[in-house]
Amino acid sequence: VDPTTKERVFLNPDKERIFKEGDSLVFVAADADFRCYRRARPAKEINWSPASKSLSKAVTRSKQKVLLLAWTPDKQNLEVMDQTLEKGSTVQVLAPNKIDAPSGKNVRFKFSEGSPTSITTMQEQGVSSFDTVLIDVASEDDDTPDASDSRALAVANLVMKAHKQSGAGTKLRVIISLHNPDSVQLLERIAGTNPDVHFEPLLSTDLEAGATVQVMWNPDLQVVYGDLMDPDGCEIFFADSSFFGPPGVKQTFGQISERAQKHNAIAMGIRTRDGRLKLNPSKTQSIKLQEGDQVVVFYDHDSK
């Protein structure tokens, strides 16, 4: 963070950058009591060639076919989706009222007028043909967050029923925006009746509250969050583990980090193929990456 303006944030700067007096460093740590580790020993040369020759190609960003179930679609959110999803993706929007489609550069938007709370309409959309279903049915007319959550849970139940009745037998990913932690427990009960539907609740209040508290504690972090959350520059991605070494070979997280740094990226953690996530492990921790594992990286996907 450049102290002269308090507005200039350099996330993942060039490794040759020279600091000036008064500069601040942005850390990701479990708490304020972080340790500085010695540089990890370079990884030994091994007989291995990554499946991808560049980290950019190893980053997981595939075309998506998304069904957005909304009550009042936010045009700004649609523009963010256009900036975030991979070029060639499709977003089908189902909402009671049609809005003007943004001129997507990467995403092709389609709109259908109808209620997301109708099982017939849901079946007509063919939910099983989509990679991801996004449920965001909050309305400005809702008196309380519980009212929005009740509608979202009802829609989630209809999505699950429509997918089951289709007989597709495929896994369906459903991201659902909720406000109340109690609603997440209710969602778990719904999800337990159909293992073919994988629900991922997005509890927006947790993200908002966590970021708000950190900014209250240290106001200078406001510009950091602003730079991190916008669609430009560096972002957080999953990169295939094959880029960092052959499966089953023991190496430290420090050595994985060294390999990421050679490509101007920062390794933040590991997501195993069964979905377990370990962020910011010790640099000396021994890790055996297996096929299907992914490395969480902070990286500018558009860098050459």
Sequence and secondary structure as in RCSB ss.txt:
>XXXX:A:sequence
VDPTTKERVFLNPDKERIFKEGDSLVFVAADADFRCYRRARPAKEINWSPASKSLSKAVTRSKQKVLLLAWTPDK
QNLEVMDQTLEKGSTVQVLAPNKIDAPSGKNVRFKFSEGSPTSITTMQEQGVSSFDTVLIDVASEDDDTPDASDS
RALAVANLVMKAHKQSGAGTKLRVIISLHNPDSVQLLERIAGTNPDVHFEPLLSTDLEAGATVQVMWNPDLQVVY
GDLMDPDGCEIFFADSSFFGPPGVKQTFGQISERAQKHNAIAMGIRTRDGRLKLNPSKTQSIKLQEGDQVVVFYD
HDSK
>XXXX:A:secstr
  TTTS    SS  TT    TT       SSS              S   SSSSHHHHB     EEEEEESS  H
HHHHHHHHHS TTEEEEEEESS       SSEEEEEEES TT HHHHHHHTGGG SEEEEE   TT SSHHHHHH
HHHHHHHHHHHHHHHHT    EEEEEEES HHHHHHHHHHHTT TTEEEEEEEHHHHHHHHHHHHHH TTHHHHH
HHHHSSSS EEEEEEGGGSS TT EEEHHHHHHHHHTTT EEEEEE TTS EEES  TT EEE  TT EEEEEE 
TT  
